[in-house]
């Protein structure tokens, strides 16, 4: 009936209601699940989509069908839905189904740490690092060291964070998220020269601002504030001007620019 309504050009709510009635009668109704999934994708409704994928995964019997469903479920929870912990069951099942999948195991370790199962998550990531080092995949080792360092920083373990992040930096100096974290930690520790070094290095890199956790204008802002802390007003003004050249309407840069003008 739902397909017939679609073919007749019925409104989406009417079609959806018909497919939902089919699911009430049979929760494994594949045609209804598939149709509702398509509607959720078209409407960009990740919360509806993940529920439908979970229903499909619960009735799937073959690993070849389960794996892509579980992978997307975990990705939705970690991404658009912002609830990585809710995706933990999917990652646990995935890890059992594809135990050699590095991406899955890495994601599983990250989520374990984020939900407070720190020792278990760190142990998993350390075991991955050991295997990668044996294969001489040092860029991947650096990425995982960075992940461990950021997790340690988030829970306030500065010593462990520095150990991991500095190891990551030595292996791969091109990682912006590691440079940002090291700059932040150096600034917090009052080591302004070291903070200068890390933030300046960021200006030489092209990076995904979302993944790095900082934008280029924010790098200029950080450098400007460091120059001010050193009493270097002219250099601070130069950083602000460069930042405004990239983002003319950045509120913090504009505010600092006005403050510097008033002070001059």
N, C-alpha and C positions, 0 to 999 in steps of 0.2 A: 504493500500500500504506500509506503514511504517513497519508493522509487516512482510509483505512478504519480504521486503528488508532485514530485520534482519535475517529471516529464510534462506535467500540465502547467508548470510555472507557478505553483503555489508559493506562498510566502514562507521564508525560512522557519519562523516559529511553528507554523503548522506542520511542516515537514519534520522538524526536530521532534515535536510532540509525538508524531506517529512512530518514529524510530525508537523513542524512549519507551513507548508502550510495548514495542516488540521486545525490548530488553527486560522489561518488567516480567514478561512471560518467560523469557529465556535469556539469562545473563550472558550466555555464550553465543548469542545470535550474531554471526560473523558479518552478515550484510548490514545489520543495524550499526554494529560497532564501526565498520569501515566507513559508512556514510556519515555518522556523527563525527568520526575522526576527521574526515575531509572538511566538514563544516567548521570544526574547531580550528583547523589549520587556516582555512580561508578567512575566518574572522579574527585570527591572531589571538586566540584565547588559550594561553598555555596551561592555566589551571584546569580547564575542561579537557584539554588534550592529554595531560598527564594522567588524569583519571581513566580516560578511555584506553590509553596505552597500557595502564596497569591491569585493566579488565582483560585486554587482549593477551597480555603476558600470563595472566593467571590461568588461561585456558589453553595456551600454546603447549604443545607436547614435545616438539622437536627443538633441539638446541639452535638449529639454523634460524628458526623463527624467534626464539626467545632472546638471543643475543642482541640483535639490532633494537628490539623493543626495550630491553633493559638498559641498553646504552643510552637511548634517547631519553628514557625516564630519568636516569641519573643526570644527564646533561641539562634537562629542563629544571630539575630541582637546584642544581648548582648554578645555573645561569638565570634565565628570566624569572624564576620563582623565588630565587634568593633564599632557599631553605635546604642547604646541602644535607643536613641531618636527615631530612625526610627521604632523601635518595639513598640512604645507607643500605636498606634492605636490597635494593636493586643492585648496588655495587657488590654486596656480599654474594649474591647469586651469580653475578657476572664473573667475579673472581674465581668462583668454583667452576664455571663453564669454560672460561678462557684463562687458565692460570698463568700462561706465558705472555699475556698481553700487557706490555709495559705501561701503556697509557691507563688501562683499567686499574692496575695495581697501584700506580702512582696516585690516581684520583682517590682510590680507597684509603690509602695511607693519609692523604691530606684531610679527608673527611673524618677519619678516626681521630686525628689530632684536634680537629675543630670541635668535635663533640666531647672532648675531654678524655678520650682514650689515648693519652699522649704516648705512653710507653709502647703500647701496641702499634700505634701509627708510626712512631719514630723507628721502631724495630723493623717494620715492613720497608720503610724507605731506605734505611741503612742496608738492608739485605739487597735491595735493588742497586744501590750504589756499589756495593761489593761486586756484584755481577757485572755491572757496567765497566768498572775499573779493569776487571779481568779481560774485557773485550776492547779496552782502550777507547771507550766512547766517552771522552772527557767532557765534551760539551753537555751531554746528558747528565753526567755526574755534577757538573757545575749547576745545572738547573735544579737538581734535587737538593744540593747543598743550599742553594738559595731558598728553596721552599722550606727546608728545615730551619734556616736562619730566620725567615720572616715569621714562622710559627712561634719560634722561641721569643722573638721580640714582642709579638702580640701578647704573650702571657707573662712578659716582664723578666724573662731570663736573659739578661743582657750579655753575660759572659758566653753562654752557649750560642746566642745569636751572632755575636762577633766572630766566634770560632768558625761557624758554618759560613757566614757571609764573606769573611776574608778568604776562606778556602775557595769559595765560589769565584770571588774576584780574581784570584790568582790563576784559576783555570780558564776563566772567560771574562775578560775585562769589558766586553761589549754588552753586558746585561744591564739595562737601565734600572730595573727594579732592585737589583743588588746595590748599584751605585746610590740610588735614592735612600735605601735603608742605611747604608754605611754613612752617608752624609748626615742623615737624621740622627744616628747614634753618636757620631762624632760631635755634632752640634750640642746634643744633650749633655755630653761629657765635658763640654767646654773646650774641646780641641778644635778651635776655629780654623786653623791651617789645614787640618785634615778634612774638615767639612768643605772648605774652599776647593780642595783638590777633587773631591768626589762630585760636587755640583758643577764645577767647571768641565769635568769630563763629560757630563751629560749634554753640554752644549755642542759637543763634537759628534754626538750620536743621533741617528735617525731612529725614532722609536714609536711604538704604539702607546699613546698617552694613557689609554684606559688600562692596558696591561701593566704599565710602569707605575701607575698610581700617582703620577705627577704630570703636569703640562709644561711646555717650554716657558710660557709666561710665569708659571710658579717657580721654575728654576731661577729665572731672573730675579724674582721677588726674594727668594731665599738668599741669593748672592748679595742683593742689595742690603738685606738685613744684616748679613754677616759683615759687610763693609761698614755699616753704621756701628756695629758692635766694636769694630776696630777703630772707630773714629774717622773713617775715610768717607766723608760726606760726598765729595766729588765723584768718587768711584761708585758710590751707592746711587747717585743721580744718573750716572751713565747706565747702570744696570736697569734702573726703572725705565729710562727712555727706550732702551732696547726692548724691554718687555712690552711697553706700550706700542712699539712699532709692530709687534706681532699680534697683540690683542689690545686695541685702542680703548676698549670699554671694560677692561678687567678692573673690577671694583677695588681690590686691595692695592693694585699698582697705582690706580688713580688717586686713592687716598694717601698713599705714601708720597706720591709726586706732589700733591698739594701741601703735605706737611713739610716736605723739603723746601718748597718755595717759600712758605711762611718763615722757615728757620733761616733762610739766606738773607 
